[in-house]
Amino acid sequence: MPSEEYGENNNGCRCLNKTADLTSLTERACTTSSGEPGIILTLRSGSCVPLDYGSNICQPHDLVYDPICDISLATQPNFPLYCLQSWCYVD
């Protein structure tokens, strides 16, 4: 069994807490718009997400943090479907 603790069981997913793994990526450290420590996930988007991004709960994390997933564009034909998908880190 992995060393991470499992979070809530949502939609059949046993979500992992990957905060420690994201924290270890110090070369990508940033500060979120709310002032909390974060990480830049991809160089493409450049968005700074909190260190608990994708951890503990199954939800549409990208809808909140990916700038491409602007909810006001959800009715557009080229709106990325992944923006609305709930997910979390699992083993």
C-alpha positions as CSV (number, residue, x, y, z in Angstrom):
1,M,0.0,0.0,0.0
2,P,1.4,3.5,-0.8
3,S,2.6,5.8,1.9
4,E,0.0,8.5,1.1
5,E,-3.2,8.5,3.0
6,Y,-6.4,7.9,1.0
7,G,-8.9,10.7,0.9
8,E,-12.7,10.6,0.6
9,N,-14.2,7.8,-1.5
10,N,-15.9,9.7,-4.3
11,N,-17.5,8.1,-7.4
12,G,-15.6,4.9,-6.6
13,C,-12.2,6.6,-6.5
14,R,-9.8,6.2,-3.7
15,C,-8.2,9.6,-4.0
16,L,-4.6,10.0,-2.8
17,N,-3.1,13.0,-1.0
18,K,-0.3,14.0,-3.4
19,T,0.5,17.3,-1.6
20,A,3.9,16.1,-0.5
21,D,4.8,15.1,-4.1
22,L,3.8,18.5,-5.5
23,T,5.6,20.3,-2.7
24,S,8.8,18.5,-3.6
25,L,8.9,20.2,-7.1
26,T,10.6,23.3,-5.7
27,E,11.7,24.5,-9.2
28,R,8.0,25.0,-10.0
29,A,7.0,26.8,-6.8
30,C,4.7,29.8,-7.0
31,T,2.1,31.7,-5.0
32,T,-1.5,31.3,-5.9
33,S,-3.8,34.3,-6.5
34,S,-5.2,33.7,-3.0
35,G,-1.7,34.0,-1.5
36,E,-1.1,30.3,-0.7
37,P,1.9,28.2,-1.7
38,G,1.4,26.6,-5.1
39,I,3.0,24.9,-8.1
40,I,3.1,25.6,-11.8
41,L,1.8,22.3,-13.3
42,T,2.6,22.9,-16.9
43,L,4.7,25.5,-18.8
44,R,1.9,25.6,-21.4
45,S,-0.8,27.0,-19.1
46,G,1.5,28.8,-16.6
47,S,-1.3,28.7,-14.0
48,C,-0.3,28.3,-10.4
49,V,-2.4,25.8,-8.5
50,P,-2.5,25.0,-4.8
51,L,-0.4,22.2,-3.5
52,D,-3.5,20.1,-2.8
53,Y,-4.5,20.2,-6.5
54,G,-6.0,16.8,-7.5
55,S,-5.7,15.4,-3.9
56,N,-8.2,13.9,-1.6
57,I,-11.5,14.6,-3.4
58,C,-12.9,13.7,-6.8
59,Q,-14.0,17.0,-8.5
60,P,-13.4,19.0,-11.7
61,H,-10.1,20.5,-10.5
62,D,-9.3,21.9,-14.0
63,L,-12.5,23.9,-14.2
64,V,-11.2,25.9,-11.2
65,Y,-7.5,26.2,-12.1
66,D,-7.0,25.8,-15.9
67,P,-7.3,29.2,-17.7
68,I,-8.5,27.3,-20.8
69,C,-11.5,26.1,-18.8
70,D,-13.2,29.5,-18.4
71,I,-16.8,28.5,-17.5
72,S,-18.2,31.4,-19.4
73,L,-17.0,29.6,-22.6
74,A,-18.7,26.3,-21.7
75,T,-21.3,26.6,-24.4
76,Q,-18.8,27.1,-27.1
77,P,-18.2,24.2,-29.5
78,N,-14.5,24.0,-28.8
79,F,-14.7,24.0,-25.0
80,P,-12.5,21.2,-23.7
81,L,-14.5,18.4,-22.3
82,Y,-11.8,17.5,-19.7
83,C,-12.6,20.8,-18.0
84,L,-15.9,19.3,-16.7
85,Q,-14.6,15.9,-15.7
86,S,-14.2,15.1,-12.0
87,W,-10.9,13.4,-11.2
88,C,-8.3,12.9,-8.4
89,Y,-4.9,11.2,-8.1
90,V,-5.3,7.5,-7.6
91,D,-3.0,4.5,-7.3
